[in-house]
Amino acid sequence: MRIVVLGGAGDMGAEAVRDLVRYSKATEIVIADMNEQKGKQLAENIGDERLKVEKVDARSHENLVAIMNGSAAVAGALGPFYLFERPIIEAAIEAGANYVSICDDHDAVEAALELDQEARQKGRRILTGLGWTPGLSNLLARRGYDRLDQADTVRIYWAGSVGDSKGMAVILHLIHIFSGRVVSFQDKKIVRIKAGSEKEVIRFPAPLDHVNTYHLGHPEPITVPLYLDGLQNVLLKGGLVEHYLNLLAKLVSALGLSGNRLTKQAMGRLLKVLTPIFPADKRRSLSGIRVDISGSRDNKPVVLSYGVAAPMRKLTGLPLSIGTMMMAESKIKRYGVFGPEADSAVDCELFLKELHRRGIEVEEREF
């Protein structure tokens, strides 16, 4: 069984690689990354004979097809996803590969879903957005939805820290999601809201505690109402523990410095250099998720609330690894392009059991 990890030498991809080495039945695990030397160093540090390293250029369709060909499943940790997700999916469809990604850009998911019919026709299984948010967030929404007689509103909140991840793809993603107008689902319809608007202070599991959150561009308001019937609202807000960085991201957008790919790349490179000197809250250098599902059970109003706090690389890389193993072992039955909360996609209880096995604990409250 051959498993390929695109972006396998990056922060999130490397965590998925380590987990696949520990838990999967793969006979070959390919670290596919543009930085071949970094991939070789990771393989040497892990020291497992099943690991192979291949250089990948996500801008080359032929290169992607060649690397994915013959795999039982492909894990996608190669961002920024607003540049690469759709081209990678197109290559996976041609290569006959089943694909699981951590895609976290709302416009990338919209573009990916346009390939659903083609993937169905060719018998491909393409799961987009199985990381921390989206991913764990979607499955917690699904869990709460299934436990209520009627669900009407899903509120998803995330918190991160500059001390938790400094990868270039993460920086570009942050610039991107604070830019322009972003998707929200309100009163049973998709609306576009100014990114970085409507601040809400949310309490996350300790040690994150209270964090300022804002409307940001993420896929959940697109996919959750698509698969969970009857919802009236799906809202997503997020923010960084270091509040000054939320304000900086909003300023970058307001000055028009994130309006196109070239300016985003330039700002990303600048922030990559500056990130090490930004002060971080070391006590709260973690990432977190909170998902609240409102509805009713036995004709009584109920809110189910789920929360998690852990290092970003684990919250993102472990779900990717678990989902890729499920895909490789044919435990994901749905065909086409879909989110993790779709019917016949990820078994939520099995997924959470696997997270627990890896030390990721989900807090659950009902009120």
Rosetta blueprint (number, residue, H / E / L):
1 M L
2 R E
3 I E
4 V E
5 V E
6 L E
7 G L
8 G L
9 A L
10 G L
11 D H
12 M H
13 G H
14 A H
15 E H
16 A H
17 V H
18 R H
19 D H
20 L H
21 V H
22 R H
23 Y H
24 S L
25 K L
26 A L
27 T L
28 E E
29 I E
30 V E
31 I E
32 A E
33 D E
34 M L
35 N L
36 E H
37 Q H
38 K H
39 G H
40 K H
41 Q H
42 L H
43 A H
44 E H
45 N H
46 I H
47 G L
48 D L
49 E L
50 R L
51 L E
52 K E
53 V E
54 E E
55 K E
56 V L
57 D L
58 A L
59 R L
60 S L
61 H H
62 E H
63 N H
64 L H
65 V H
66 A H
67 I H
68 M H
69 N L
70 G L
71 S L
72 A L
73 A E
74 V E
75 A E
76 G E
77 A L
78 L L
79 G L
80 P L
81 F H
82 Y H
83 L H
84 F H
85 E H
86 R H
87 P H
88 I H
89 I H
90 E H
91 A H
92 A H
93 I H
94 E H
95 A H
96 G L
97 A L
98 N L
99 Y E
100 V E
101 S E
102 I L
103 C L
104 D L
105 D L
106 H H
107 D H
108 A H
109 V H
110 E H
111 A H
112 A H
113 L H
114 E L
115 L L
116 D H
117 Q H
118 E H
119 A H
120 R H
121 Q H
122 K L
123 G L
124 R L
125 R E
126 I E
127 L E
128 T L
129 G L
130 L L
131 G E
132 W L
133 T L
134 P L
135 G E
136 L H
137 S H
138 N H
139 L H
140 L H
141 A H
142 R H
143 R H
144 G H
145 Y H
146 D H
147 R L
148 L L
149 D L
150 Q E
151 A E
152 D E
153 T E
154 V E
155 R E
156 I E
157 Y E
158 W E
159 A E
160 G E
161 S L
162 V L
163 G L
164 D L
165 S L
166 K L
167 G L
168 M H
169 A H
170 V H
171 I H
172 L H
173 H H
174 L H
175 I H
176 H H
177 I H
178 F L
179 S L
180 G L
181 R E
182 V E
183 V E
184 S E
185 F E
186 Q E
187 D L
188 K L
189 K E
190 I E
191 V E
192 R E
193 I E
194 K E
195 A L
196 G L
197 S L
198 E L
199 K L
200 E E
201 V E
202 I E
203 R E
204 F E
205 P L
206 A L
207 P L
208 L L
209 D E
210 H E
211 V E
212 N E
213 T E
214 Y E
215 H E
216 L L
217 G L
218 H L
219 P L
220 E H
221 P H
222 I H
223 T H
224 V H
225 P H
226 L H
227 Y H
228 L L
229 D L
230 G L
231 L L
232 Q L
233 N E
234 V E
235 L E
236 L E
237 K E
238 G E
239 G E
240 L E
241 V L
242 E L
243 H H
244 Y H
245 L H
246 N H
247 L H
248 L H
249 A H
250 K H
251 L H
252 V H
253 S H
254 A H
255 L L
256 G L
257 L L
258 S L
259 G L
260 N L
261 R H
262 L H
263 T H
264 K H
265 Q H
266 A H
267 M H
268 G H
269 R H
270 L H
271 L H
272 K H
273 V H
274 L H
275 T H
276 P H
277 I H
278 F L
279 P L
280 A L
281 D L
282 K H
283 R H
284 R H
285 S L
286 L L
287 S E
288 G E
289 I E
290 R E
291 V E
292 D E
293 I E
294 S E
295 G E
296 S E
297 R E
298 D L
299 N L
300 K E
301 P E
302 V E
303 V E
304 L E
305 S E
306 Y E
307 G E
308 V E
309 A E
310 A E
311 P L
312 M H
313 R H
314 K H
315 L H
316 T H
317 G H
318 L H
319 P H
320 L H
321 S H
322 I H
323 G H
324 T H
325 M H
326 M H
327 M H
328 A H
329 E L
330 S L
331 K L
332 I L
333 K L
334 R L
335 Y L
336 G E
337 V E
338 F E
339 G L
340 P L
341 E L
342 A L
343 D L
344 S L
345 A L
346 V L
347 D L
348 C H
349 E H
350 L H
351 F H
352 L H
353 K H
354 E H
355 L H
356 H H
357 R H
358 R L
359 G L
360 I L
361 E L
362 V L
363 E E
364 E E
365 R E
366 E E
367 F L
